[in-house]
Amino acid sequence: MRVPEVHLSIQPGEKYQAIVTAIEKFQLKVTLPDGTPSRVHITMVEKEPAEGVNPLRQFKVGDEVNVYVTNVKTRLNQYSMPITGRKRRLPWELSLFKASDQQKFKCGTTVMGFYSHFADNSLHLVISTGKFQGKLPVLNMEISASKIPFASKLYRRGQAVMSTVHEVHIDGTVELSQIGFDTLQPGQTVNASVATIRDTKGAILSLPLGRWGQMGLTDFSDDFTKTDSIMKDLEIVQYARCRIVDSDPNTGEYYVSMRKSRVEGFTKVVDPDVRSTNDLSVGDVRRGFVVASNKSGHFVNIGFHIDGLVHRNTLPPVHTNEYRPLQVGSLVVVKVDSICKETEKVKLSLVETLKESSSHRKRKLSEVEDPTYPRKRRLSETDTLTEKVIERKVQEGLPRLDLTEGFNWDVAMMPSLSTLAVMAPGVKDDSDDEEQTQGRKKNRKEMRDERRKAEAELRLRERALMDPTREPETVDDFDRLVLASPDSSMVWLRYMAFDLRQAEVEKARAVGRRALTIINFREEQEKLNIWKGLLTLENTYGTKETLQEVLKEALQCNDCLTIHKHLLQIYAASSKTEDAEELLKRMVSKYKSDEVYLLGGMLYMKWGKLEDARALLERSLKSLEKQKHVGVISKFAQMEFKYGDPERGKSMFDSILVNYPKRTDLWLVYIDVLIKQRDLQGVRSLLTKATTSKFPPKKMKIFFKKWLDFEKEHGDEDSVQDVRERAARYVEENATIHS
């Protein structure tokens, strides 16, 4: 027989007396006067609980408390009958203070949560009786970096923790923060977690609020001799205090520094911070790190994203006669010989080698921490012979290629694994231990430990492969990527960039050719991207013959105009002015397209050849259809404002408006150009002329709104009032005419 549900004659907001029957983790079990069991959630005990205190500790079983019935229904709070075991849902939530509605969580509001447990590098807090659960990441906590590894031991279950709502997710998770700001800005000092350390690039860090940061080799310390030890310490500690120096609005990445002079602001600076070439002068003596080597010399990092070339011809005699490249990661002293401000290229000369690199740290920190990570095996005779050949190649100078000019790939530079094997310190072989233990039988404990060790290693590898944010680091990783996304040109281009980082130009070409055969023939844009990548590769690292061969094939498989336009842009970006000009002349003769004339005019203007650009405009007006003349002339007029003679640009716009007075778009373009030129008087005269012309009311409204916004930004109260009066007079006159 079904047990009937208990119906209480209780009204929300009424006060009753209850008795505490039990004290649980996050609630008080109480009994109402009529014997109905209910509860008081920990968030409903005190309206303003004291931080750091568990509010349930003040109660004992048997205490009488005054409770208020709220209109918030309980969630999953069920009472089980002692005999039948049937459950009935309790209808009301009780509170020790008057609370009408459930708390709403909005970004920026202060929340008092109660510590539940620690998981995923976050404190999990109980913040409401409903579905909302608080999550406070350790990087969002206002504690010192040294205490972050022990964050779970700083709190006890039920302890009150105050924080601010940063983001509310759909699943009910409320991300919290204690750092006091909702966005990261340059100049802020925050805690960071080191994700990856690379000897040739620096470190990738996880920042508060779910952001990522990048740190160069010169940002670890104010004294470069301490950089190596700091990097080793970070592999163990993982957490550090850093200062945000700059940010990239396009990628959302932040550039940070761990220099004490930036974080604390009062330490002695041995090696000055270099952020741009403006911080350098010819003759300066600086210390830096060797980040790459090729047959021309060595690239030395002396500042964030500032690498200078130490040419082979400038090396001391000991390096010239017996050419042995400096080890990547070595600390050297160099002298600034020349600086090119336009290309930001720096030429250096070697003064002294201070310290050789001890090892290459190109591993995830999880590999460093995990004791189950597989150790190096004993090399066979074949492997030893291969390693000797590799070592001889390394001594002769493994070519390193710089991808900063004309060929931008967003892939971190990685050394070859063979180089790591040669330069890594000796590792004790496991086979010695195996030989010692062959004589006796393993007991159950040893077999169980080995099995657990193998399972932990397998879990680690599976998690690494399943991580969507994991950056591919080996050829096998890229093979898995292209197998998963065979039609993605971005994946193939990153694969090519990876090979170029390893100085494997032929392999990069082969990857590009492989991509052209695998990508589906319907994906024309993806194939076009691969062709563009091959053209860029041949222009940067190939010869004229190889470039022409690739160009010939690309023209057969793609739209000729698109390929020629991209090649023209490649020539211009790599400062090959003669080749670009020759190609432009052929394109003008072959294609009767306004895109070619506009691109050619832009390049001529940038090169300072104004007369050639103006002659190209005259030629375009003779070749193109009349309906395209207005657009071409307006574009060339804008080029004159930006690169040529602004007065000539004004005369061109004035002649256009005389011939096409009803083209509202041309009026607005002319006004915007004058605003950029800071010609305020010209803008006012042009707007006066536009508002006194005969335009329809809808278009006249656009001009008056444009004028009003302009005066609010660049004028004063009188000018704003004048525009409003003009608009009012126009409305009155227009209404009189229509009436």
C-alpha positions in Angstrom: 0.0 0.0 0.0 1.4 3.4 -1.0 2.3 5.7 1.9 0.5 9.1 1.5 2.7 12.1 1.3 2.8 14.6 4.2 1.2 17.9 3.4 2.4 20.7 5.7 0.3 23.8 6.2 3.3 26.1 6.0 3.5 29.4 4.2 6.8 30.8 2.7 8.4 33.5 4.8 6.8 32.2 8.1 9.0 31.7 11.1 9.0 28.3 13.0 11.0 26.6 15.7 12.9 23.5 14.8 15.2 21.0 16.5 18.6 20.0 15.1 18.7 16.2 14.7 22.0 15.8 12.8 24.9 17.8 11.5 26.2 16.7 8.1 28.8 18.0 5.7 26.9 20.8 4.2 23.6 20.9 6.0 21.7 20.7 9.3 19.0 18.1 9.6 16.1 19.5 11.6 12.6 18.5 12.6 9.7 21.0 12.4 7.1 21.2 15.2 4.7 18.7 13.5 7.5 16.2 13.2 8.3 16.8 9.6 12.0 16.3 8.8 13.7 18.9 6.8 17.1 20.6 6.4 19.0 23.9 6.5 21.6 24.1 3.8 25.0 25.6 4.7 24.4 28.6 2.4 21.2 29.3 4.4 22.7 29.3 7.9 24.1 32.9 7.9 23.3 35.8 5.7 26.9 37.2 5.9 29.1 34.4 7.1 32.6 35.1 8.4 35.3 34.2 5.9 37.5 31.2 6.9 34.9 29.8 9.4 32.6 26.8 9.0 29.1 28.1 10.1 27.9 24.6 11.0 30.4 24.2 13.8 28.4 26.4 16.1 25.5 23.9 16.3 25.0 20.7 18.3 22.4 18.0 18.1 19.4 19.0 20.1 19.7 22.7 19.6 16.5 24.7 19.0 16.7 27.1 16.1 14.3 29.5 14.5 13.9 28.8 10.9 12.2 30.5 8.0 10.5 28.7 5.1 11.7 30.0 1.8 10.0 29.6 -1.6 13.1 27.8 -2.9 12.3 24.1 -3.5 14.9 21.5 -2.3 16.9 19.6 -4.9 17.6 15.9 -4.4 16.8 16.2 -0.7 14.7 13.1 -0.1 13.5 11.5 3.2 13.6 7.7 3.3 10.9 5.8 5.4 12.6 3.6 8.0 10.5 0.5 7.3 9.4 0.6 3.7 12.4 2.5 2.4 10.2 4.5 0.1 11.3 8.1 -0.5 9.3 11.2 -0.5 10.5 14.6 -1.6 10.5 17.4 0.9 8.7 20.5 -0.4 10.5 23.4 1.3 14.0 24.7 1.9 14.6 26.2 5.4 16.8 29.1 6.3 18.0 30.7 9.6 17.4 34.2 8.1 14.8 35.7 5.9 15.7 34.9 2.3 13.0 35.2 -0.4 14.6 34.0 -3.6 17.6 31.9 -4.7 20.8 33.8 -5.3 21.5 34.8 -8.9 25.0 34.7 -10.1 26.3 37.4 -12.5 29.8 38.3 -13.5 31.4 40.6 -11.0 29.2 39.8 -8.0 30.7 38.7 -4.7 30.0 35.1 -3.6 30.7 33.3 -0.3 31.3 29.6 -1.0 32.1 26.7 1.2 35.0 24.4 0.5 34.0 21.0 -0.7 37.0 19.3 -2.3 40.1 19.9 -4.6 40.2 18.6 -8.1 41.5 19.7 -11.5 43.8 22.2 -9.9 40.7 24.0 -8.5 38.9 24.5 -5.3 35.3 23.2 -5.6 32.9 25.3 -3.5 29.3 24.9 -2.5 27.6 28.2 -3.4 23.9 27.4 -3.6 21.1 24.9 -2.9 20.4 24.5 -6.6 22.4 23.3 -9.6 25.1 25.9 -9.4 28.6 24.7 -8.2 31.5 27.0 -7.6 35.0 26.3 -9.1 38.0 28.4 -8.1 41.1 27.6 -10.1 44.4 27.9 -8.2 45.7 30.6 -10.6 42.6 32.7 -9.8 43.4 32.7 -6.1 45.1 35.6 -4.3 47.9 33.6 -2.8 51.7 33.5 -3.3 53.0 31.2 -6.0 54.9 29.1 -3.4 51.6 28.2 -1.7 49.8 27.1 -4.9 51.1 23.4 -4.8 49.6 23.2 -1.2 46.3 25.0 -2.0 44.3 21.9 -1.1 45.8 21.9 2.5 45.0 25.5 3.2 41.2 24.9 3.6 39.0 22.5 5.6 35.7 21.2 4.4 32.9 23.6 5.0 35.3 26.6 5.4 33.9 29.9 4.0 35.8 31.3 1.0 35.0 34.7 -0.5 35.5 35.2 -4.3 34.0 37.0 -7.3 32.0 35.5 -10.2 34.1 35.5 -13.4 32.0 33.3 -15.7 28.8 31.2 -15.5 28.8 28.1 -17.7 25.7 26.4 -19.2 26.1 23.3 -17.1 25.8 25.3 -13.9 29.5 25.6 -13.1 30.4 29.1 -11.8 34.0 30.0 -12.4 35.3 32.2 -9.5 38.2 34.5 -9.0 40.0 36.3 -6.2 42.5 38.4 -8.2 40.4 41.5 -8.4 40.1 42.0 -12.1 38.1 40.3 -14.9 40.6 40.8 -17.8 44.3 40.7 -18.0 46.1 43.9 -18.9 49.8 44.8 -19.4 51.4 45.9 -16.1 49.6 43.4 -13.9 51.5 40.9 -11.8 49.9 37.4 -11.6 50.6 33.8 -10.8 51.4 31.5 -13.7 51.8 27.7 -14.3 54.6 26.6 -16.5 53.2 24.3 -19.2 56.3 23.8 -21.5 59.9 24.9 -21.4 62.1 25.1 -24.5 65.8 25.9 -24.6 65.5 27.7 -27.9 62.3 29.6 -27.3 61.5 30.1 -23.6 58.4 28.9 -21.9 54.6 28.6 -22.5 52.6 29.5 -19.3 49.0 29.1 -18.2 47.7 32.4 -16.8 44.7 33.3 -14.6 41.2 33.5 -16.2 42.0 30.7 -18.6 44.6 32.7 -20.6 48.0 31.6 -22.1 51.3 33.5 -22.1 54.6 33.3 -23.8 58.0 34.1 -22.2 61.3 34.4 -24.0 64.7 33.2 -22.9 65.7 36.7 -21.7 62.7 37.0 -19.5 63.6 34.4 -16.8 66.1 36.5 -14.9 67.9 39.8 -14.8 71.2 37.8 -14.8 71.4 35.4 -17.7 73.9 33.2 -15.9 71.0 32.1 -13.6 68.6 31.3 -16.4 69.5 27.7 -16.7 69.1 27.0 -13.0 65.7 28.8 -12.9 64.5 26.8 -15.9 65.5 23.5 -14.0 63.7 24.7 -10.9 60.5 25.5 -12.8 60.4 22.0 -14.1 59.9 20.9 -10.5 58.0 23.8 -8.9 55.8 24.7 -12.0 54.4 27.8 -10.4 55.9 31.3 -10.5 55.1 35.0 -10.2 55.3 37.0 -13.4 54.3 40.3 -14.9 52.3 40.9 -18.1 54.4 43.0 -20.4 52.3 43.0 -23.6 49.5 41.2 -25.4 48.5 40.3 -29.0 44.9 41.3 -29.7 44.7 39.1 -32.8 45.7 35.8 -31.1 44.8 36.7 -27.5 48.2 35.6 -26.3 50.1 37.5 -23.6 53.8 38.2 -23.3 55.1 37.9 -19.7 58.3 38.3 -17.8 59.7 36.7 -14.6 62.5 39.3 -14.2 62.6 40.4 -10.6 63.1 44.0 -11.8 59.6 43.8 -13.3 57.9 41.7 -10.7 59.4 43.4 -7.6 60.9 46.5 -9.1 64.0 47.0 -7.0 66.5 44.3 -7.9 69.8 44.9 -9.7 69.7 44.4 -13.4 72.8 42.7 -14.9 71.4 42.1 -18.4 69.1 44.9 -19.5 65.7 44.0 -20.9 65.5 44.5 -24.7 62.0 44.6 -26.1 62.7 46.1 -29.5 65.6 47.3 -31.7 65.0 50.8 -30.3 66.6 49.6 -27.1 69.9 48.8 -28.9 72.7 50.9 -30.3 75.6 50.1 -32.5 78.6 49.2 -30.3 76.5 47.8 -27.4 77.9 44.7 -25.7 75.1 42.3 -24.7 74.8 38.7 -23.4 72.5 36.3 -25.2 71.6 32.7 -25.9 72.4 30.8 -29.1 69.0 29.6 -30.5 69.9 28.3 -34.0 72.9 27.7 -36.3 73.4 27.3 -40.0 76.2 27.5 -42.5 76.1 31.3 -42.4 76.7 31.5 -38.6 74.7 31.5 -35.4 71.5 33.3 -34.3 71.8 34.8 -30.8 68.7 35.8 -28.8 69.4 39.1 -27.0 65.8 40.1 -26.3 62.2 39.0 -26.7 61.8 38.1 -30.4 65.1 39.8 -31.2 67.6 37.4 -32.7 70.9 38.7 -34.2 73.2 36.9 -36.6 76.8 36.2 -35.7 78.3 35.6 -39.2 80.8 32.9 -39.7 83.4 35.3 -41.1 83.4 37.3 -37.8 84.1 34.3 -35.6 87.6 33.9 -33.9 90.2 31.9 -35.8 89.6 28.8 -33.7 86.1 28.7 -35.1 87.1 29.6 -38.7 89.8 27.0 -39.3 88.1 24.2 -37.4 84.4 25.1 -37.7 82.4 23.8 -34.8 79.1 25.6 -34.2 78.4 26.8 -30.7 75.9 24.5 -29.0 72.3 25.7 -29.1 71.5 27.1 -25.7 75.0 28.4 -25.0 75.3 31.8 -23.2 77.6 34.2 -25.2 78.7 37.8 -25.1 78.2 39.6 -28.4 78.7 43.1 -29.8 76.1 44.9 -31.9 77.7 45.8 -35.3 74.7 47.1 -37.2 70.9 47.5 -36.9 68.4 47.7 -39.7 65.3 49.5 -38.3 63.1 48.7 -41.3 63.6 44.9 -41.3 64.6 44.8 -37.6 67.7 42.7 -38.5 70.6 42.9 -36.1 74.2 41.9 -37.0 76.4 40.8 -34.1 80.0 39.7 -33.5 81.1 37.2 -30.9 83.1 38.5 -28.0 83.2 35.6 -25.5 81.5 32.2 -24.8 80.5 32.1 -21.2 78.6 28.8 -20.7 77.8 25.8 -22.8 74.3 24.4 -22.7 73.9 21.4 -20.5 70.9 19.8 -22.1 67.8 20.5 -24.3 64.6 20.7 -22.3 61.9 20.1 -25.0 59.6 18.0 -23.0 56.2 18.5 -21.4 56.5 19.0 -17.6 54.3 15.9 -17.0 57.1 13.8 -18.6 59.6 15.3 -16.1 57.4 14.7 -13.1 56.2 11.2 -13.9 58.6 8.6 -12.6 57.0 6.0 -14.9 58.2 7.8 -18.0 60.3 5.3 -20.1 64.0 5.8 -19.8 66.6 5.6 -22.5 67.4 2.1 -23.8 70.9 0.7 -24.5 72.0 1.5 -28.0 72.8 -1.4 -30.3 75.8 -1.5 -32.6 73.7 -0.2 -35.5 72.3 2.6 -33.4 75.8 3.5 -32.1 77.1 3.8 -35.7 74.1 5.9 -36.6 74.7 8.2 -33.7 78.3 8.7 -34.6 77.3 9.8 -38.1 74.8 12.2 -36.6 77.4 13.5 -34.2 79.8 14.2 -37.1 77.0 16.1 -38.9 76.2 18.1 -35.8 79.9 19.0 -35.5 80.0 20.1 -39.1 77.0 22.4 -38.5 73.4 21.3 -38.8 71.6 24.0 -41.0 69.0 26.0 -39.1 66.5 28.0 -41.0 64.8 31.2 -39.9 61.1 31.5 -40.9 60.6 35.1 -39.9 60.7 36.7 -43.4 58.1 35.9 -45.9 57.2 32.5 -44.5 55.3 32.7 -41.2 54.4 29.4 -39.6 52.8 29.2 -36.2 54.7 26.1 -35.1 57.3 26.1 -32.2 60.8 25.3 -33.2 61.9 21.8 -32.2 65.3 20.2 -32.5 65.8 16.8 -34.1 65.5 13.8 -31.7 69.0 12.6 -32.9 70.5 15.9 -31.7 68.8 15.5 -28.4 70.3 12.0 -28.1 73.8 13.3 -28.8 73.6 16.3 -26.5 71.6 14.8 -23.6 73.5 13.8 -20.5 74.2 10.1 -19.9 71.3 8.1 -18.5 71.8 4.9 -16.5 70.6 1.9 -18.5 67.8 -0.4 -17.1 69.5 -3.5 -18.6 72.1 -3.4 -15.8 69.4 -3.8 -13.2 67.7 -6.5 -15.2 70.9 -8.5 -15.4 71.2 -8.3 -11.6 67.6 -9.5 -11.0 67.7 -12.3 -13.6 69.1 -14.7 -11.0 66.1 -14.5 -8.7 62.3 -14.7 -9.2 60.2 -11.6 -8.8 57.8 -11.6 -5.9 54.2 -10.6 -6.2 54.8 -7.0 -4.9 57.4 -6.4 -7.6 55.2 -7.8 -10.3 52.3 -5.7 -9.0 54.4 -2.5 -9.0 55.6 -3.2 -12.5 52.1 -3.7 -13.7 50.9 -0.4 -12.1 53.9 1.4 -13.5 53.0 0.2 -17.0 49.4 1.2 -16.6 50.4 4.7 -15.3 52.6 5.1 -18.3 49.8 4.1 -20.7 47.3 6.4 -19.0 49.8 9.3 -19.3 50.3 8.7 -23.0 46.6 8.3 -23.7 45.8 11.6 -21.9 48.5 13.3 -23.9 47.1 12.0 -27.2 43.5 13.0 -26.2 44.4 16.5 -25.2 43.0 18.8 -27.9 45.3 21.7 -26.9 48.4 19.6 -27.1 50.8 20.9 -29.7 52.3 18.2 -32.1 56.0 17.7 -31.4 57.1 14.8 -33.6 56.5 13.4 -37.1 54.2 10.7 -35.6 52.0 13.5 -34.1 51.7 15.3 -37.4 50.9 12.0 -39.2 48.1 11.4 -36.8 46.8 15.0 -37.4 46.8 14.7 -41.2 45.1 11.3 -40.8 42.4 12.8 -38.7 42.0 15.9 -41.0 43.3 15.0 -44.4 41.6 17.9 -46.1 42.8 20.7 -43.8 45.4 22.8 -45.4 46.3 24.4 -42.0 47.4 21.0 -40.7 49.6 20.3 -43.8 51.2 23.8 -43.6 52.1 23.3 -40.0 53.6 19.9 -40.9 55.7 21.7 -43.6 56.8 24.3 -41.1 57.8 21.6 -38.6 60.2 20.1 -41.2 61.6 23.5 -42.0 62.3 24.1 -38.3 64.4 20.9 -38.5 66.3 22.2 -41.6 64.6 19.6 -43.7 63.7 21.6 -46.9 63.3 18.5 -49.0 61.0 16.9 -46.5 58.9 20.0 -46.4 58.5 19.9 -50.2 57.6 16.3 -50.0 54.9 17.0 -47.4 53.5 19.7 -49.7 53.3 17.4 -52.6 51.8 14.7 -50.5 49.1 17.1 -49.4 48.2 17.9 -53.0 47.6 14.3 -53.7 45.6 13.5 -50.5 43.3 16.6 -50.3 40.0 16.0 -51.9 39.8 17.5 -55.4 36.6 19.3 -54.4 38.4 21.3 -51.8 39.8 23.9 -54.2 40.6 26.5 -51.6 42.5 24.0 -49.4 44.6 23.0 -52.4 45.2 26.6 -53.3 46.5 27.2 -49.8 49.1 24.4 -50.3 50.2 25.9 -53.6 50.7 29.2 -52.0 52.8 27.6 -49.3 55.0 25.9 -51.8 55.5 29.1 -53.7 56.5 30.9 -50.5 58.8 28.0 -49.6 60.6 28.1 -53.0 60.9 31.9 -52.9 62.5 31.8 -49.5 64.7 28.6 -49.7 64.7 27.5 -53.3 66.2 28.9 -56.5 64.6 30.7 -59.4 64.4 27.5 -61.4 62.5 25.6 -58.7 60.2 28.6 -58.1 59.4 28.7 -61.8 58.7 25.0 -61.9 56.2 25.3 -59.0 54.7 28.4 -60.5 54.1 26.6 -63.8 52.3 23.7 -62.1 50.3 26.1 -59.9 49.1 28.0 -62.9 47.9 24.8 -64.6 45.8 23.8 -61.5 44.5 27.1 -60.2 43.1 30.5 -61.4 46.1 32.2 -63.0 45.2 35.7 -61.7 45.0 34.4 -58.1 48.4 32.7 -58.3 50.1 35.7 -59.9 48.6 38.1 -57.3 50.0 35.9 -54.5 53.4 35.6 -56.1 53.5 39.4 -56.5 52.7 39.8 -52.8 55.5 37.3 -51.9 58.0 39.3 -54.0 56.9 42.5 -52.3 57.1 41.0 -48.8 60.6 39.6 -49.4 61.9 43.0 -50.8 62.5 41.6 -54.3 61.4 44.8 -56.0 62.8 44.0 -59.4 61.1 40.6 -59.7 57.9 42.2 -58.4 58.0 45.0 -60.9 58.7 42.7 -63.8 55.8 40.4 -62.8 53.5 43.4 -62.4 54.2 44.6 -66.0 53.3 41.1 -67.3 50.1 41.0 -65.2 49.0 44.5 -66.5 49.5 43.4 -70.1 47.7 40.0 -69.6 44.8 40.8 -67.2 42.3 43.6 -67.7 41.3 43.6 -64.1 40.8 46.5 -61.6 42.4 44.3 -58.9 45.7 44.2 -60.8 45.7 48.0 -61.3 44.9 48.6 -57.6 47.5 46.2 -56.4 50.1 47.6 -58.7 49.3 51.2 -57.7 49.6 50.3 -54.1 53.0 48.7 -54.6 54.3 51.6 -56.7 53.1 54.0 -54.0 54.9 52.0 -51.3 58.1 52.0 -53.3 57.9 55.7 -53.7 57.4 55.6 -57.5 54.5 58.0 -57.6 54.7 58.8 -61.3 54.6 55.1 -62.2 51.5 54.7 -60.0 49.8 57.7 -61.7 50.7 56.4 -65.1 49.1 53.1 -64.2 45.9 54.9 -63.2 45.8 56.6 -66.6 46.3 53.2 -68.3 43.5 51.6 -66.2 41.0 54.3 -67.3 41.7 53.4 -70.9 41.4 49.6 -70.4 38.6 49.2 -67.9 34.9 49.6 -68.4 33.4 53.0 -67.5 31.3 51.7 -64.6 34.6 50.7 -62.9 36.3 54.1 -63.3 34.8 55.7 -60.2 35.9 52.9 -57.9 39.4 52.9 -59.3 39.8 56.7 -59.1 38.5 56.8 -55.5 41.0 54.0 -54.4 43.9 55.8 -56.1 42.8 59.0 -54.4 43.0 57.3 -51.0 46.5 56.0 -51.9 47.5 59.6 -52.6 46.4 60.6 -49.1 48.3 57.7 -47.5 51.5 57.5 -49.6 51.6 60.4 -52.1 50.3 64.0 -52.3 47.2 64.7 -50.1 46.4 67.8 -52.2 46.3 65.7 -55.3 44.0 63.3 -53.5 41.6 66.1 -52.6 41.5 67.3 -56.2 40.7 63.8 -57.4 37.8 63.4 -54.9 36.5 66.9 -55.7 36.4 66.0 -59.4 34.6 62.7 -58.7 31.9 64.5 -56.6 31.4 67.1 -59.3 30.6 64.3 -61.8 28.8 62.0 -59.4 27.1 64.4 -56.8 24.4 61.8 -55.8 26.9 59.1 -54.7 26.5 59.1 -50.9 29.2 56.5 -50.5 31.8 58.7 -52.2 30.9 61.6 -49.9 31.3 59.4 -46.8 34.6 57.9 -48.0 36.0 61.4 -48.6 34.9 62.5 -45.2 36.5 59.5 -43.5 39.8 60.2 -45.3 39.8 63.8 -44.2 39.1 62.8 -40.6 42.1 60.4 -40.7 44.3 63.3 -42.0 43.1 65.5 -39.1 41.9 68.1 -41.6 39.1 69.3 -39.3 38.3 72.4 -41.3 38.1 70.4 -44.5 35.7 68.0 -42.9 33.4 70.8 -41.7 33.3 72.5 -45.1 32.6 69.2 -46.8 29.8 68.3 -44.4 28.3 71.8 -44.8 28.4 71.3 -48.6 26.7 67.9 -48.3 23.9 69.1 -45.9 23.1 72.0 -48.2 22.8 69.8 -51.3 19.6 68.2 -52.5 19.6 64.7 -51.0 16.6 62.6 -49.9 15.7 62.8 -46.2 17.1 59.4 -45.4 20.5 60.2 -46.9 20.5 63.7 -45.3 19.9 62.0 -41.9 23.1 60.0 -42.5 25.1 63.2 -43.1 23.7 65.0 -40.0 24.4 62.0 -37.8 28.0 61.8 -39.2 28.5 65.5 -38.5 27.1 65.3 -35.0 29.3 62.3 -34.1 32.3 64.2 -35.5 31.7 67.3 -33.5 31.1 65.3 -30.3 34.6 63.8 -30.7 36.6 66.7 -32.2 34.5 69.8 -31.5 33.0 71.6 -28.5 29.5 72.2 -27.1 28.9 75.2 -29.4 29.7 73.2 -32.6 27.5 70.3 -31.4 24.6 72.8 -30.8 25.2 74.3 -34.2 24.8 71.0 -35.9 21.6 70.2 -34.0 20.1 73.6 -35.0 21.0 73.0 -38.7 19.3 69.6 -38.5 16.2 71.1 -36.8 16.0 73.8 -39.5 16.2 71.2 -42.2 13.4 69.1 -40.7 11.2 72.2 -40.4 11.9 73.3 -44.0 11.3 69.8 -45.3 8.1 69.4 -43.3 6.8 72.8 -44.7 7.5 71.8 -48.2 5.7 68.4 -47.9 2.7 70.1 -46.1 
